[in-house]
Amino acid sequence: MENTFLKSASIINIDRKKIRRIRFLTKSTFVLTFDRDDIQFTAGQHITIGTRGSLNQREYSVYSGEQQNYLEILVKEVLDGNVSIQLRNSKPGDLLEVNGPFGSFRLEIKDMYSRKHLFIATGTGISPFHSMVTSYPGIDYTILHGIRYINEAYDKHDYNPKRYITCTSKEKSSGYNGRVTDYLSDYQPEPGTIYYLCGNSSMIFEATGILRNKGVTGDRILREVYF
Ligand SMILES: Cc1cc2nc3c(=O)[nH]c(=O)nc-3n(C[C@H](O)[C@H](O)[C@H](O)COP(=O)(O)OP(=O)(O)OC[C@H]3O[C@@H](n4cnc5c(N)ncnc54)[C@H](O)[C@@H]3O)c2cc1C
């Protein structure tokens, strides 16, 4: 069922989409796959989602690639949360209310293949980067993924192992041991690199300060704050 109305001078589609699959990556984090139909999005954008009949909607970055004929989101269940728990308890066949896409967090099309990209994420903040890399595997990218434990390296096999660096804060691993911001403190920016930051606001605030202090101009830092 589809309903179209005008919001902020743009056409927004509210769609009901059937859940096809729920794939758990850890006890609390899962990939939800649902029908895409005619939703067009650019890798990096987000949609809003609620369970059928619920007044609550939350934003989720699209996890799947632009070419895939389904949509996926990567969700972490938040204790005492609302929508993330409803999504965790949903089943294949249930309907979701989907809105969007929204946002300007995306690759710069004109110099996508001539620039280096440093993608900096915490937790599920890796989701837009998963979509970008799946959609455009030929781009020059490095992902810094801030996680607590190594089992939170969600779908790590989807990335070139030389381009995916985990920064674990609560256990020792073969990647970098420490927070992404510790990694950045020792990092030397390269000219022409564009920086994408996604995740919690304290990481984004701190990482932006570190990069700016190292001479990276604000126009080369793009940010998507989750909470
Ligand atoms: C543009 C955008 C894209 C987003 N994309 C994703 C995504 O791809 N995957 C995803 O899991 N979430 C994403 N989020 C966060 C998501 O929209 C919800 O805030 C989250 O799922 C919690 O919703 P809730 O209704 O369960 O909890 P609520 O009742 O809304 O919130 C409960 C509390 O949890 C905090 N919180 C929210 N997210 C987290 C978190 N990950 N860890 C710890 N505390 C948190 C909130 O600040 C609040 O204090 C995104 C947010 C934005 C703004």
PDBQT file of the ligand as one rigid body, heavy atoms in Angstrom, charges set to zero:
ROOT
HETATM    1  C1  LIG A 301      20.612   9.604  10.280  1.00  0.00    +0.000 C 
HETATM    2  C2  LIG A 301      20.569   8.450  11.279  1.00  0.00    +0.000 A 
HETATM    3  C3  LIG A 301      20.858   7.164  10.845  1.00  0.00    +0.000 A 
HETATM    4  C4  LIG A 301      20.832   6.109  11.763  1.00  0.00    +0.000 A 
HETATM    5  N1  LIG A 301      21.171   4.865  11.311  1.00  0.00    +0.000 NA
HETATM    6  C5  LIG A 301      21.194   3.821  12.193  1.00  0.00    +0.000 A 
HETATM    7  C6  LIG A 301      21.605   2.511  11.754  1.00  0.00    +0.000 A 
HETATM    8  O1  LIG A 301      21.928   2.285  10.568  1.00  0.00    +0.000 OA
HETATM    9  N2  LIG A 301      21.598   1.511  12.671  1.00  0.00    +0.000 N 
HETATM   10  C7  LIG A 301      21.239   1.720  13.993  1.00  0.00    +0.000 A 
HETATM   11  O2  LIG A 301      21.252   0.749  14.777  1.00  0.00    +0.000 OA
HETATM   12  N3  LIG A 301      20.866   2.957  14.428  1.00  0.00    +0.000 NA
HETATM   13  C8  LIG A 301      20.818   3.988  13.564  1.00  0.00    +0.000 A 
HETATM   14  N4  LIG A 301      20.422   5.233  13.999  1.00  0.00    +0.000 N 
HETATM   15  C9  LIG A 301      19.877   5.357  15.379  1.00  0.00    +0.000 C 
HETATM   16  C10 LIG A 301      18.382   4.981  15.327  1.00  0.00    +0.000 C 
HETATM   17  O3  LIG A 301      17.676   5.983  14.577  1.00  0.00    +0.000 OA
HETATM   18  C11 LIG A 301      17.723   4.924  16.703  1.00  0.00    +0.000 C 
HETATM   19  O4  LIG A 301      18.066   6.067  17.452  1.00  0.00    +0.000 OA
HETATM   20  C12 LIG A 301      18.128   3.665  17.489  1.00  0.00    +0.000 C 
HETATM   21  O5  LIG A 301      17.780   2.477  16.784  1.00  0.00    +0.000 OA
HETATM   22  C13 LIG A 301      17.410   3.658  18.861  1.00  0.00    +0.000 C 
HETATM   23  O6  LIG A 301      16.035   3.754  18.642  1.00  0.00    +0.000 OA
HETATM   24  P1  LIG A 301      15.030   3.221  19.747  1.00  0.00    +0.000 P 
HETATM   25  O7  LIG A 301      13.650   3.694  19.363  1.00  0.00    +0.000 OA
HETATM   26  O8  LIG A 301      15.193   1.768  19.984  1.00  0.00    +0.000 OA
HETATM   27  O9  LIG A 301      15.512   3.928  21.079  1.00  0.00    +0.000 OA
HETATM   28  P2  LIG A 301      15.043   5.342  21.624  1.00  0.00    +0.000 P 
HETATM   29  O10 LIG A 301      13.925   5.135  22.543  1.00  0.00    +0.000 OA
HETATM   30  O11 LIG A 301      14.853   6.301  20.494  1.00  0.00    +0.000 OA
HETATM   31  O12 LIG A 301      16.401   5.812  22.339  1.00  0.00    +0.000 OA
HETATM   32  C14 LIG A 301      16.882   5.289  23.541  1.00  0.00    +0.000 C 
HETATM   33  C15 LIG A 301      18.259   5.896  23.851  1.00  0.00    +0.000 C 
HETATM   34  O13 LIG A 301      19.268   5.207  23.115  1.00  0.00    +0.000 OA
HETATM   35  C16 LIG A 301      20.190   6.107  22.519  1.00  0.00    +0.000 C 
HETATM   36  N5  LIG A 301      20.746   5.432  21.342  1.00  0.00    +0.000 N 
HETATM   37  C17 LIG A 301      20.337   5.493  20.055  1.00  0.00    +0.000 A 
HETATM   38  N6  LIG A 301      21.081   4.692  19.259  1.00  0.00    +0.000 NA
HETATM   39  C18 LIG A 301      21.988   4.104  20.081  1.00  0.00    +0.000 A 
HETATM   40  C19 LIG A 301      23.030   3.162  19.876  1.00  0.00    +0.000 A 
HETATM   41  N7  LIG A 301      23.318   2.660  18.650  1.00  0.00    +0.000 N 
HETATM   42  N8  LIG A 301      23.756   2.780  20.948  1.00  0.00    +0.000 NA
HETATM   43  C20 LIG A 301      23.494   3.251  22.190  1.00  0.00    +0.000 A 
HETATM   44  N9  LIG A 301      22.526   4.156  22.461  1.00  0.00    +0.000 NA
HETATM   45  C21 LIG A 301      21.783   4.578  21.417  1.00  0.00    +0.000 A 
HETATM   46  C22 LIG A 301      19.348   7.323  22.244  1.00  0.00    +0.000 C 
HETATM   47  O14 LIG A 301      20.166   8.477  22.144  1.00  0.00    +0.000 OA
HETATM   48  C23 LIG A 301      18.433   7.375  23.475  1.00  0.00    +0.000 C 
HETATM   49  O15 LIG A 301      19.103   8.006  24.545  1.00  0.00    +0.000 OA
HETATM   50  C24 LIG A 301      20.473   6.328  13.124  1.00  0.00    +0.000 A 
HETATM   51  C25 LIG A 301      20.159   7.636  13.541  1.00  0.00    +0.000 A 
HETATM   52  C26 LIG A 301      20.208   8.677  12.653  1.00  0.00    +0.000 A 
HETATM   53  C27 LIG A 301      19.884  10.080  13.138  1.00  0.00    +0.000 C 
ENDROOT
TORSDOF 0
